[in-house]
Amino acid sequence: MTTQPPISTWGHVWRTALVVLISALAWWDLGRWQWDNARWWFWLDLGLGLASLLLVQYRRRWPVTVAVVVTIASAFSGTTGGPATLALFSLATRRRSREIVGLVALSVLAGLVLVSQDPSEQESPLLTLGFMLAIIGVTVGWGMYVGSRRELLWTLRERAQRAEAEQAARVSQARTAERARIAREMHDVLAHRISMVAMHAGALSFRDDLTAEQVKQTATVIQENSHRALAELREVLGVLRDHPGDAVPEPPQPSAIEVVDLVREAAEAGMNIEVDGLELLAQVPDSIGRTAYRAVQEGLTNARKHAPDTLVNVTTSGSPGSGLQIEVSNRLPIGRDLGTPESGLGLVGLAERAELAGGRLTRIRDGRSFTLRLWLPWPA
């Protein structure tokens, strides 16, 4: 379970400023004595403080290790007091007793070692120890409070997210149940409408003694019920869509004969295209015509993207019973090795469409040209 929230830039800034302030206060008297009497200790103290300030930035990744190393360094460096305080506070937010007790004991020991080595210390040892314990106690208590508050906020946030997810699931189940109910109702309604159409159509088929007026009335009933059934079917399909915009009727899908217009538009846009056998597409049924149109469209798109200045050949062949074959080929650019065109979403979707139609899509590259070949079954 992770309850540590990310720290913002401002959070890093004020934490670093507070750490530097604590280190400056802890090192003020000792640093002046070091500068006057032990210059090597001055630079060592400052180096340990800067290293600890850098190391404490990784306290969330290695909380125990960083806290122990920085606390040990604080036994020989006054400038490490700020980073050691921050490391102790960060460890306390984890609220793990064994870690906190161990680090508190180590902090007290490190503080006593530093005080015993500090020639500038003039206070009573008991007073110094009491002040040290007070600072450590405040740091630990504040850290545990912050950790508890973080855990509470994380728990509340998780509960809110779970409640939202459960509410969304209930809404989805209710929508699915309502759609199923509407579908059952529409089945009954459409069955009634279609049975009326079938009954009156049967009367027209078997009875030849009807007058012109009776035939007109029967045809009117068939027409009205057909229109009502179609309107109700569109309504229920609109309701059963996943999104509101999906209920809008889609435009008519292109057929094979429209490949001629597609090629002409590409040529007018500047492509160099040669065609062969496009007149065959006028006989292709719509069941495979849409896939044929998409194949030519994808082939021209790839040629325009990968070989815009080369000749593109669009060839159509086949017959009812033997199948329909469409090839879109183009020469590869001279002087540039583009490699095999990657299988993008367009080709992947086209291959899936071809398989669903019972056909196959093949991509061929012979080193000088690239060919997109589609075969589709053409019923006799």
C-alpha positions, -999 to 999 in steps of 0.1 A, spaced: 0 0 0 14 34 -11 3 64 8 32 87 0 19 116 -22 43 131 -48 61 162 -36 57 194 -56 84 218 -66 74 242 -39 75 213 -14 111 205 -23 120 242 -20 106 248 15 119 215 28 154 223 15 153 258 30 142 245 64 169 218 63 196 245 55 182 267 84 184 239 109 219 230 98 230 267 101 217 270 136 233 238 147 266 246 132 269 283 140 291 281 171 309 250 161 317 262 126 333 294 140 355 274 163 365 250 135 375 279 112 397 294 139 412 262 153 407 232 130 403 243 94 403 207 82 374 198 104 355 229 90 358 217 54 351 180 64 320 192 83 308 212 53 314 184 29 295 159 50 266 183 53 264 188 15 267 150 9 239 144 34 218 171 18 221 153 -15 216 118 0 184 128 18 168 135 -15 166 97 -19 149 91 14 117 78 -1 134 52 -22 157 39 6 142 54 38 160 32 64 194 32 47 194 70 41 183 78 76 210 55 92 238 69 70 229 105 75 224 101 113 258 84 117 273 113 97 257 138 121 279 125 149 309 142 133 292 171 115 271 200 127 259 208 91 243 173 89 218 182 116 192 194 91 193 164 67 193 141 97 162 158 111 144 155 77 154 118 74 141 111 109 108 129 100 104 110 67 110 77 84 85 85 111 58 90 85 60 53 78 48 47 114 68 15 119 78 12 156 109 -8 152 124 15 126 115 46 146 128 33 180 161 22 164 167 55 146 157 76 177 183 57 197 209 62 170 201 99 168 205 103 206 239 85 204 250 106 175 240 138 192 259 129 224 290 120 203 289 154 186 284 173 218 313 155 235 335 166 206 323 202 204 347 225 222 323 254 218 296 238 239 291 257 271 257 243 283 251 216 309 252 181 295 218 173 310 203 205 295 218 196 261 204 161 263 169 173 273 169 198 244 180 171 220 153 147 232 127 174 228 137 181 192 137 144 184 103 139 201 87 168 182 102 155 149 89 120 155 55 131 166 50 154 137 62 128 113 38 101 127 9 126 125 16 135 89 19 97 81 -14 90 98 -31 119 79 -17 107 46 -29 72 52 -64 85 61 -65 106 30 -53 77 8 -80 54 24 -107 80 18 -96 85 -18 -95 48 -24 -130 43 -10 -143 72 -31 -128 56 -63 -142 22 -54 -176 37 -48 -175 55 -81 -164 23 -99 -192 3 -82 -217 30 -91 -206 30 -127 -209 -8 -128 -244 -6 -114 -254 20 -139 -240 -1 -167 -258 -31 -155 -290 -11 -153 -286 2 -188 -279 -33 -201 -310 -47 -184 -331 -19 -197 -318 -23 -232 -326 -61 -230 -361 -52 -219 -366 -28 -247 -352 -53 -272 -378 -79 -260 -406 -54 -262 -395 -44 -297 -394 -80 -307 -430 -83 -299 -439 -51 -316 -420 -59 -348 -434 -94 -348 -469 -79 -348 -460 -55 -376 -443 -80 -398 -471 -106 -393 -496 -79 -405 -474 -73 -436 -471 -110 -443 -509 -116 -439 -519 -88 -463 -492 -98 -488 -504 -133 -487 -539 -121 -495 -527 -103 -525 -508 -134 -536 -536 -159 -534 -568 -139 -540 -576 -127 -575 -611 -116 -568 -602 -84 -550 -613 -51 -565 -589 -23 -573 -600 -4 -542 -594 -34 -520 -560 -40 -535 -551 -3 -529 -563 -6 -493 -543 -38 -487 -512 -22 -503 -516 9 -481 -518 -13 -449 -486 -31 -460 -469 2 -467 -479 17 -434 -469 -13 -413 -436 -16 -431 -428 21 -425 -438 17 -388 -417 -14 -384 -387 3 -400 -391 34 -378 -394 13 -346 -364 -7 -356 -343 24 -361 -354 37 -327 -345 6 -308 -311 4 -326 -305 40 -316 -313 32 -280 -290 2 -280 -260 22 -292 -232 27 -267 -228 64 -272 -253 91 -281 -235 100 -314 -236 64 -325 -274 66 -330 -269 89 -360 -274 69 -392 -242 63 -411 -238 74 -447 -240 47 -474 -208 27 -477 -188 29 -510 -192 1 -535 -167 -13 -560 -178 9 -589 -168 39 -569 -132 28 -573 -132 47 -606 -140 80 -589 -114 72 -562 -87 67 -589 -97 98 -608 -96 120 -576 -61 107 -568 -49 114 -604 -63 149 -602 -44 154 -569 -11 147 -588 -5 110 -586 8 91 -616 -17 62 -620 -22 35 -646 -54 13 -644 -64 -20 -660 -97 -39 -658 -116 -14 -637 -147 -19 -659 -150 -53 -642 -159 -37 -610 -194 -28 -623 -203 -65 -620 -190 -70 -585 -216 -75 -558 -218 -50 -529 -209 -78 -504 -173 -77 -516 -173 -44 -533 -168 -24 -501 -137 -44 -493 -124 -39 -528 -129 -2 -525 -110 -1 -492 -81 -21 -506 -76 3 -535 -80 33 -511 -54 19 -487 -30 10 -516 -32 45 -530 -27 60 -495 4 40 -489 19 49 -523 12 85 -517 30 83 -483 60 61 -491 65 67 -529 48 99 -539 67 104 -572 65 69 -587 41 52 -610 12 34 -594 -6 5 -612 -41 -6 -602 -51 -39 -618 -84 -58 -615 -91 -93 -627 -113 -123 -620 -148 -135 -627 -178 -150 -609 -169 -183 -594 -131 -178 -596 -129 -148 -574 -119 -111 -576 -83 -101 -575 -71 -65 -571 -34 -54 -572 -21 -20 -563 17 -18 -570 42 10 -571 79 13 -578 101 21 -548 119 54 -548 153 53 -565 183 61 -543 164 56 -510 159 24 -492 126 28 -473 125 -8 -463 94 -29 -461 64 -6 -453 53 -12 -418 20 -29 -411 1 0 -398 -34 1 -386 -47 6 -421 -32 -27 -434 -40 -45 -403 -77 -35 -405 -78 -43 -442 -64 -78 -436 -90 -84 -409 -117 -71 -433 -105 -95 -460 -105 -125 -437 -140 -118 -426 -151 -117 -462 -134 -150 -469 -105 -136 -488 -68 -129 -482 -45 -99 -483 -9 -102 -494 20 -78 -494 49 -84 -518 82 -65 -520 107 -77 -546 134 -51 -540 122 -27 -567 84 -25 -562 58 -30 -535 25 -48 -543 -7 -50 -523 -27 -79 -536 -63 -87 -525 -83 -118 -534 -120 -120 -526 -145 -148 -533 -169 -139 -560 -199 -162 -560 -210 -176 -593 
